[in-house]
């Protein structure tokens, strides 16, 4: 396996595409990581095989602003197998796996602009570069965008002109990104169709609930080595992701408190057996706080002032705005320091210490490896088939946010069940007639 990886990474040394990565010498390690993830992504493998035979994306220019991980690399390879020319940048400065970025550049000839820990200015430059080309070969920019947070497509709309004129459409992976794009739609300024991958049934069930549920706690435990059992975990936000986090925390032996602003979600949490209360009340009781709302400043000064000594603060939302770090810093009159690689201790005037994980960035990617490959298998199968839909239905879909076609959603579910060796019943002709009759 290692020999194959080395051969692949040296195959294109004389013809590397435009790129900005940490170290091309890391490519062999990246190949191993990508291959390991591929072994847990059978649905995407089936799509890649069909794409290679049919080439439905032949000549299509794709720009993707996603987390640069081994799982994403397998999506990129699937799109490339279908004939697409793919350029990639990172959706988060702390999620990039530098060895994977190097492997995609050297082994696959993909334009990658991503470095773990890149600053905001570099991030912006990378996004802008993907709306251009880097080498002048396709000066009109991408025809399809793939987003995790909508930064790429929002920036395209901010720039306007030829960048927008050449767009066929895009896909969006996150709730946060869809909120932003629907604002454009409401203003009448969204210029292309966007498939809401995040809202597909298979995506909700696997990615948010099981993916975030496991990986957020994985990141917290890796960063802090906290024992969840016996502690009180406060989950702020009870959407699909918050539901998954609460389930996993309870399964690990923690007492779980849920904070919500939506009465129906709060009711659902209560009926699931969790304590439900305002965040200000929960602040006095929690040992571990996890925000997953998609909003901003959900934990701020008045919450910090009530928290216990030693409380852990983690964010599992897309952007690093859910914890008010400015107010946390103002309260830390005793200063703050790094006490572990991804743990910063803030000392308040009365001596209490609050511990911030992963700089307030999305903890499952910044402190761990993100969702398991088996989960991203479904997410990226939806992405790949979504791109195909945009190309096949070019000119048919009007500008706006669209659901993933139900047939695509069901096909991904069917392929995943088959990969798991699970069979299900088929309705009889009589049952089909009964379902379709009004009588």
C-alpha positions, -999 to 999 in steps of 0.1 A, spaced: 0 0 0 28 24 9 47 16 -23 16 23 -44 12 57 -26 48 67 -32 46 58 -69 14 78 -73 28 110 -56 59 111 -78 40 105 -110 31 142 -115 61 159 -100 70 176 -133 34 188 -138 21 201 -105 -10 224 -107 -12 258 -90 -13 251 -53 -6 265 -18 0 236 6 22 231 36 46 205 23 44 183 -8 68 158 8 38 148 30 20 132 0 28 96 8 13 98 42 -17 115 27 -22 87 2 -23 62 31 -49 83 49 -71 87 18 -69 50 11 -79 42 46 -110 64 44 -119 50 9 -122 16 25 -151 29 46 -168 48 18 -184 20 -4 -213 42 -16 -190 68 -31 -169 40 -46 -199 27 -65 -207 62 -78 -170 67 -88 -171 35 -108 -202 46 -127 -188 81 -132 -156 67 -146 -176 47 -172 -202 74 -181 -182 106 -176 -213 128 -168 -191 157 -157 -168 158 -187 -151 192 -189 -171 208 -160 -151 232 -139 -158 226 -102 -145 247 -73 -150 234 -38 -146 251 -4 -148 221 19 -128 207 48 -96 193 33 -97 158 47 -92 123 35 -130 119 30 -131 151 9 -102 137 -12 -124 107 -21 -152 131 -32 -127 150 -53 -115 118 -69 -150 108 -76 -158 141 -94 -125 138 -113 -134 103 -124 -166 118 -139 -146 142 -160 -147 173 -138 -117 196 -133 -117 203 -96 -100 230 -75 -102 229 -37 -97 252 -8 -104 247 29 -136 257 47 -119 260 80 -83 269 89 -80 242 115 -96 213 96 -70 209 68 -50 177 68 -18 189 52 -7 154 40 -40 150 22 -36 183 5 -2 173 -7 -14 140 -20 -42 156 -41 -17 180 -57 10 154 -65 -11 123 -70 -42 137 -87 -31 170 -102 -58 189 -83 -54 226 -76 -54 227 -38 -50 259 -17 -52 249 20 -28 250 50 -37 239 85 -37 271 107 -38 296 78 -48 331 88 -79 349 77 -61 368 49 -47 336 35 -81 320 37 -97 349 17 -69 347 -9 -76 310 -13 -113 315 -18 -107 342 -43 -82 321 -62 -108 294 -67 -131 319 -84 -103 326 -108 -82 298 -120 -46 302 -109 -33 293 -144 -55 312 -168 -68 280 -184 -105 288 -177 -107 325 -171 -145 325 -165 -141 306 -132 -161 276 -119 -193 263 -134 -202 244 -102 -195 253 -66 -194 230 -36 -196 248 -2 -194 241 35 -207 274 49 -214 292 16 -182 314 16 -174 304 -20 -208 312 -35 -213 343 -13 -180 356 -25 -189 349 -61 -220 370 -57 -201 398 -41 -177 399 -70 -204 395 -97 -197 398 -134 -183 369 -154 -179 348 -123 -216 346 -118 -224 345 -155 -206 312 -158 -222 294 -129 -245 264 -135 -252 260 -98 -239 249 -65 -244 226 -35 -244 235 2 -234 212 31 -244 232 62 -274 247 79 -254 279 83 -246 281 46 -282 276 37 -294 304 60 -270 328 42 -280 316 7 -317 319 16 -311 355 26 -298 361 -9 -328 344 -23 -352 365 -2 -335 396 -15 -339 384 -51 -301 384 -56 -293 346 -57 -282 341 -93 -280 303 -96 -297 271 -83 -283 256 -52 -291 221 -39 -296 219 -1 -276 188 6 -277 195 43 -315 190 43 -316 157 25 -331 129 47 -300 107 45 -278 137 54 -299 147 84 -300 111 97 -263 103 94 -242 134 91 -258 157 117 -271 132 142 -245 104 141 -215 123 126 -216 154 147 -229 134 177 -198 112 178 -171 135 164 -179 166 186 -174 145 218 -144 129 202 -128 163 198 -136 174 233 -122 142 248 -90 143 227 -84 180 235 -91 178 273 -91 141 283 -122 148 303 -143 120 318 -178 126 306 -194 101 330 -206 119 361 -203 153 346 -231 176 335 -229 184 298 -249 215 285 -259 213 249 -269 247 235 -291 240 205 -312 209 199 -313 206 161 -302 173 145 -266 179 155 -275 189 191 -297 159 193 -269 136 183 -245 152 208 -270 149 236 -275 112 228 -238 104 228 -231 124 260 -259 106 278 -246 73 265 -212 82 280 -227 86 314 -231 124 315 -261 142 329 -274 163 299 -291 197 300 -305 212 268 -310 249 260 -332 259 231 -352 289 217 -375 268 196 -405 255 217 -410 224 195 -373 214 197 -373 221 235 -404 200 239 -388 172 219 -357 174 242 -379 173 273 -398 143 260 -365 125 253 -358 128 290 -333 158 292 -336 187 315 -345 218 295 -338 253 308 -325 287 298 -288 290 292 -283 314 320 -297 289 345 -277 260 330 -245 281 332 -244 275 370 -247 237 366 -226 227 337 -191 212 336 -189 210 298 -207 234 274 -212 227 238 -228 252 214 -243 240 182 -269 267 172 -256 283 140 -261 317 157 -237 341 175 -229 350 211 -251 323 225 -227 320 255 -214 354 266 -204 375 296 -235 368 318 -231 331 313 -193 331 319 -198 350 351 -219 322 365 -199 291 354 -180 268 377 -143 267 381 -128 244 355 -157 245 331 -149 234 295 -162 256 266 -166 240 231 -183 250 199 -196 225 174 -213 251 151 -198 260 118 -184 295 126 -164 306 156 -189 332 168 -211 312 191 -189 318 221 -182 355 227 -144 353 230 -140 391 233 -161 392 264 -144 361 278 -110 378 273 -123 410 291 -134 389 321 -100 371 322 -83 398 343 -60 371 356 -48 365 320 -51 334 298 -26 307 288 -24 275 268 -25 246 292 -27 219 265 -22 221 227 -59 230 221 -70 242 255 -67 278 267 -73 286 303 -89 320 311 -85 331 347 -113 353 360 -108 380 388 -121 357 415 -97 329 405 -122 307 386 -108 291 354 -127 286 322 -111 264 296 -117 272 259 -112 243 234 -99 247 199 -100 285 200 -138 283 198 -137 268 163 -157 237 153 -143 212 178 -149 180 159 -126 191 131 -102 214 150 -95 189 178 -102 156 161 -107 143 125 -143 153 119 -170 129 110 -161 92 105 -156 82 68 -187 60 69 -208 90 76 -192 112 50 -197 84 25 -234 94 25 -228 132 26 -204 131 -3 -225 106 -23 -252 133 -21 -227 159 -32 -215 139 -61 -250 130 -73 -260 166 -67 -233 179 -90 -245 154 -116 -281 167 -112 -270 203 -117 -252 194 -149 -279 171 -163 -306 196 -155 -287 227 -166 -311 255 -176 -340 236 -161 -336 247 -124 -343 283 -117 -321 304 -94 -329 296 -57 -324 270 -30 -337 236 -41 -341 203 -22 -321 173 -32 -343 153 -55 -361 126 -36 -350 99 -60 -313 109 -53 -320 108 -16 -335 73 -18 -308 60 -41 -281 70 -16 -300 53 12 -304 22 -9 -267 21 -18 -258 25 19 -281 -3 30 -266 -25 3 -231 -17 15 -241 -27 50 -256 -59 38 -291 -49 49 -322 -60 29 -356 -44 32 -391 -53 21 -407 -41 -11 -444 -32 -12 -468 -56 -30 -488 -44 -60 -519 -44 -38 -501 -22 -12 -489 2 -39 -525 5 -52 -538 11 -17 -513 39 -10 -522 56 -43 -559 54 -39 -580 81 -23 -607 57 -13 
